[in-house]
Amino acid sequence: MLEYEGVQITWLGHDGFKLKKDRVVYVDPYQLQSAAEPADVVCVTHEHFDHLSVDDLKKVVGPHTTVVTIAACAEAAKGLGPRAVRVVKPGDRIVVEGVTIEAVPAYNTSKFRAPGQPFHPQADGKVGFVIGMGGIRIYHAGDTDEIPEMAAVVGVDVALLPVSGTYVMTAAEAITACGAIRPKLAIPMHYGAIVGSAADAEAFKKGVTCRVEILKPEP
């Protein structure tokens, strides 16, 4: 766990994070191994099993939780019995429990399951999130390549960026993306569970000019 400007940032492994100050916010919890603190807000970037993990969401979602996600995840989220499900698409901005949530595009431009078939098509409307809480802005990029829309993600204090390649940015591509986003702090993610290794995180750290923290997962 890292504390940044009073906000606790915990990497849960893979793309999963818990953010905590006055509220508890999870993003894409996956493979949680221990009892989890109940969520005020859960953000789910897209419907793939390692992001919309119903078994893991059951551990954090309760009757006082609001789930923020895209339309493709809405029915599964409603089945968990949260207080509300807020459906968003790229470009939306909402406020939940005093937490500001902006949905930003997340898609592939160079990672394909077959010719012309990206793992994360732009047309699907999958998202990353810019989460404003505790006076700071935290960008969780979701599963994405380096894309032009990242240049519009401005005023970010912390950027959580995938680095493993295969389905998302490589470390080299994440370095370029970080240069466009210009966060004060960057934290690599999307490695060590399905694809990627600590070497990808180290390569990313060596290539950027901003502060980088490589966190240990706390499942």
WOBELSUL-V875050 format. One record per helix or strand of 3 or more residues. SS is the DSSP state (H for helix, E for strand). FROM is the first residue (numbers start at 1). TO is the last residue. Records with the same first field share a line. If there is no record, write none. Layout:
# WOBELSUL-V875050
SS: FROM-TO + FROM-TO
This chain:
# WOBELSUL-V875050
E: 2-4 + 7-13 + 16-20 + 24-27 + 41-44 + 66-69 + 84-87 + 93-96 + 99-105 + 112-114 + 127-133 + 136-140 + 158-162 + 185-189
H: 54-60 + 71-78 + 122-124 + 148-152 + 171-181 + 198-207
